[in-house]
Amino acid sequence: MGYVMRIFLPLLLLAFFLAVSCGEEKKPVTDTDGIADTDTDSAEPDEGDNGLPETDGLPEIDSLPETDTPTEADTDQEADDPEDPDDDLGGDTGPDFDQVWADADDDGDGIPNGKECTEDPCEDTDGDTIPDNLDDDTDGDGIPDSIEAPSGLPIDTDKDGIPNFKDTDSDGDGVPDLIEAGEAPTEPIDTDKDGTVDYRELDAHGHKITEADE
């Protein structure tokens, strides 16, 4: 009996020790190496991160620098002058001011300013102190320019180089237009009813004799 106890008693003690050891909690191991642990698995990812650690080692670039885009191209191919109020610094694609004036009709007679004025300042054909581009009867013969230049197209009946609206004797017969036009110059007379008014016709009466010979 004593022999059996000597054999089994150590075995019972060993079994009891092992049972107690397995029931205890495992104590954490103390880090004694003095180096900070880097546990990337437990770190929370930043907002917008995909959860993976960056490995390229390059700094992140949030955005590219902004560049201003010009709103209007300068197409005049001339040096911009900020002191010149007429230079819009953005290109001048409109018509030249002089051309705008030449195409206009200041007196409303249908004839563009550029055709009524051949000099600068504009001439005054009839000497009434009103420049031709503002005078609706440029030659002062009583016949409106709109009649002497129908549709704004100057006519030179006698081919003397002077258009009718500036010529006091449009047909060159020696008889002033003021007389040949009749009592109502705005409705010039056509004596022979041939479709040509007297002030533009050498033979106003249609009898084969020119007005200069009568």
C-alpha positions as CSV (number, residue, x, y, z in Angstrom):
1,M,0.0,0.0,0.0
2,G,2.8,2.4,0.8
3,Y,4.4,1.5,-2.4
4,V,1.3,2.4,-4.5
5,M,0.9,5.7,-2.7
6,R,4.5,6.6,-3.6
7,I,3.8,6.0,-7.2
8,F,0.3,7.6,-7.7
9,L,0.7,10.6,-5.4
10,P,3.1,12.5,-7.6
11,L,0.9,11.8,-10.6
12,L,-2.1,13.2,-8.8
13,L,-0.2,16.3,-7.9
14,L,1.0,16.8,-11.5
15,A,-2.6,16.4,-12.8
16,F,-3.9,18.9,-10.3
17,F,-1.1,21.4,-11.2
18,L,-1.9,21.1,-14.9
19,A,-5.6,21.6,-14.3
20,V,-5.0,24.8,-12.3
21,S,-2.6,26.1,-14.9
22,C,-5.0,25.7,-17.8
23,G,-7.8,27.6,-15.9
24,E,-5.8,30.7,-15.4
25,E,-6.0,33.6,-17.9
26,K,-3.0,34.2,-20.1
27,K,-1.2,37.2,-18.8
28,P,-0.1,39.8,-21.4
29,V,3.5,39.8,-22.3
30,T,5.3,43.0,-21.2
31,D,7.2,44.8,-24.0
32,T,10.6,45.4,-22.7
33,D,12.6,46.1,-25.9
34,G,12.1,49.9,-25.8
35,I,10.8,50.1,-29.4
36,A,7.4,51.4,-30.2
37,D,5.1,48.8,-31.6
38,T,3.5,49.6,-35.1
39,D,0.3,47.7,-35.4
40,T,-1.2,48.9,-38.6
41,D,-4.1,46.4,-38.3
42,S,-5.7,48.2,-35.3
43,A,-5.3,51.7,-36.7
44,E,-8.5,53.3,-38.0
45,P,-8.3,54.4,-41.7
46,D,-8.6,58.1,-42.4
47,E,-11.7,59.4,-44.1
48,G,-11.5,58.6,-47.8
49,D,-8.7,56.0,-47.2
50,N,-9.1,52.6,-48.7
51,G,-7.8,51.0,-45.5
52,L,-4.5,50.0,-47.0
53,P,-1.2,51.6,-45.9
54,E,0.5,53.9,-48.3
55,T,3.7,52.5,-49.7
56,D,4.9,54.9,-52.3
57,G,6.4,57.4,-49.9
58,L,5.3,60.4,-52.0
59,P,3.3,63.3,-50.5
60,E,-0.3,63.5,-51.6
61,I,-1.4,66.3,-54.0
62,D,-4.9,67.6,-53.3
63,S,-5.4,69.5,-56.6
64,L,-3.7,71.1,-59.5
65,P,-3.1,74.9,-59.4
66,E,-5.9,76.9,-61.0
67,T,-5.2,78.8,-64.3
68,D,-7.3,81.7,-65.5
69,T,-8.8,81.3,-68.9
70,P,-9.1,84.6,-71.0
71,T,-12.7,85.4,-71.8
72,E,-12.0,87.4,-74.9
73,A,-9.3,87.0,-77.5
74,D,-7.3,90.0,-78.6
75,T,-7.5,89.8,-82.4
76,D,-6.5,93.3,-83.5
77,Q,-2.8,92.3,-83.7
78,E,-1.9,95.7,-82.3
79,A,-0.2,96.6,-79.0
80,D,-2.9,97.3,-76.4
81,D,-2.7,100.8,-74.9
82,P,-4.4,101.1,-71.5
83,E,-4.2,104.9,-71.8
84,D,-6.2,104.9,-75.0
85,P,-10.0,104.9,-74.2
86,D,-10.7,103.6,-77.7
87,D,-8.6,100.5,-77.2
88,D,-10.9,97.9,-75.5
89,L,-7.9,95.6,-75.0
90,G,-10.0,92.8,-76.3
91,G,-9.8,93.2,-80.1
92,D,-11.8,95.4,-82.4
93,T,-13.8,93.4,-84.8
94,G,-16.4,96.1,-85.6
95,P,-16.5,98.4,-88.6
96,D,-14.3,101.5,-88.6
97,F,-16.0,104.6,-87.2
98,D,-15.4,106.6,-90.4
99,Q,-17.1,103.9,-92.4
100,V,-20.1,103.8,-90.1
101,W,-20.5,107.6,-90.7
102,A,-20.0,107.3,-94.4
103,D,-22.7,104.6,-94.7
104,A,-25.2,106.7,-92.6
105,D,-27.6,109.2,-94.0
106,D,-27.8,112.1,-91.7
107,D,-30.3,114.2,-93.6
108,G,-32.6,111.2,-94.6
109,D,-32.5,112.0,-98.3
110,G,-31.5,108.4,-99.2
111,I,-27.9,109.4,-100.2
112,P,-25.2,108.1,-97.8
113,N,-23.0,110.8,-96.2
114,G,-20.0,109.3,-97.9
115,K,-21.5,110.3,-101.3
116,E,-22.7,113.7,-100.3
117,C,-19.4,114.7,-98.7
118,T,-16.2,114.4,-100.8
119,E,-14.2,116.8,-98.6
120,D,-13.4,117.2,-94.9
121,P,-15.2,119.2,-93.6
122,C,-18.1,118.4,-95.8
123,E,-18.8,120.9,-98.5
124,D,-21.8,123.2,-98.7
125,T,-22.8,123.2,-102.4
126,D,-25.5,125.9,-102.3
127,G,-23.8,128.1,-99.8
128,D,-26.7,128.1,-97.3
129,T,-24.3,127.2,-94.4
130,I,-25.8,123.7,-94.2
131,P,-23.3,121.0,-95.1
132,D,-24.4,118.7,-97.9
133,N,-24.8,115.7,-95.6
134,L,-27.4,117.6,-93.6
135,D,-29.1,119.4,-96.5
136,D,-32.0,117.6,-98.2
137,D,-31.7,120.0,-101.2
138,T,-27.9,120.1,-101.7
139,D,-27.9,122.4,-104.8
140,G,-30.7,124.6,-103.6
141,D,-32.7,124.2,-106.9
142,G,-35.9,123.4,-105.1
143,I,-35.8,119.8,-106.2
144,P,-35.2,117.4,-103.2
145,D,-32.1,115.3,-103.3
146,S,-34.3,112.2,-102.9
147,I,-35.8,113.0,-106.4
148,E,-32.5,114.0,-108.1
149,A,-30.9,110.8,-106.7
150,P,-33.6,108.2,-106.7
151,S,-33.0,105.2,-104.4
152,G,-29.9,107.1,-103.1
153,L,-28.1,106.6,-106.5
154,P,-26.5,109.8,-107.8
155,I,-27.2,110.5,-111.4
156,D,-25.2,112.7,-113.7
157,T,-27.5,113.5,-116.7
158,D,-25.2,115.8,-118.6
159,K,-22.0,113.8,-117.8
160,D,-20.2,116.9,-116.5
161,G,-18.8,115.0,-113.5
162,I,-21.3,116.7,-111.2
163,P,-24.2,114.6,-110.0
164,N,-27.7,116.0,-110.5
165,F,-28.3,116.6,-106.8
166,K,-25.3,119.0,-106.8
167,D,-25.9,120.4,-110.3
168,T,-28.3,123.4,-110.8
169,D,-28.5,122.5,-114.5
170,S,-28.7,118.7,-114.6
171,D,-29.2,118.3,-118.3
172,G,-26.8,121.1,-119.3
173,D,-29.3,122.8,-121.6
174,G,-28.6,126.2,-120.1
175,V,-32.0,126.4,-118.4
176,P,-31.8,126.1,-114.6
177,D,-33.4,123.1,-113.0
178,L,-35.4,125.5,-110.7
179,I,-37.2,126.8,-113.8
180,E,-37.6,123.4,-115.6
181,A,-39.0,121.7,-112.5
182,G,-42.1,124.0,-112.6
183,E,-44.1,125.5,-109.8
184,A,-43.9,122.3,-107.7
185,P,-40.3,121.2,-107.7
186,T,-41.2,118.2,-105.5
187,E,-43.2,117.0,-108.5
188,P,-41.0,118.0,-111.5
189,I,-42.8,118.6,-114.9
190,D,-42.6,116.2,-117.8
191,T,-44.0,118.3,-120.6
192,D,-43.9,115.8,-123.4
193,K,-45.0,112.9,-121.2
194,D,-42.2,110.7,-122.3
195,G,-41.2,109.6,-118.7
196,T,-38.3,111.9,-118.5
197,V,-38.8,115.1,-116.5
198,D,-37.9,118.4,-118.2
199,Y,-34.9,119.2,-116.0
200,R,-33.2,116.0,-117.2
201,E,-34.2,116.3,-120.9
202,L,-32.7,118.5,-123.6
203,D,-35.9,118.5,-125.6
204,A,-38.5,118.8,-123.0
205,H,-41.3,119.6,-125.4
206,G,-40.5,116.7,-127.8
207,H,-40.4,118.9,-130.9
208,K,-36.8,118.0,-131.8
209,I,-35.5,121.4,-130.7
210,T,-33.4,121.5,-127.6
211,E,-34.3,123.9,-124.9
212,A,-31.0,125.7,-125.4
213,D,-32.0,126.5,-129.0
214,E,-35.5,127.6,-128.2
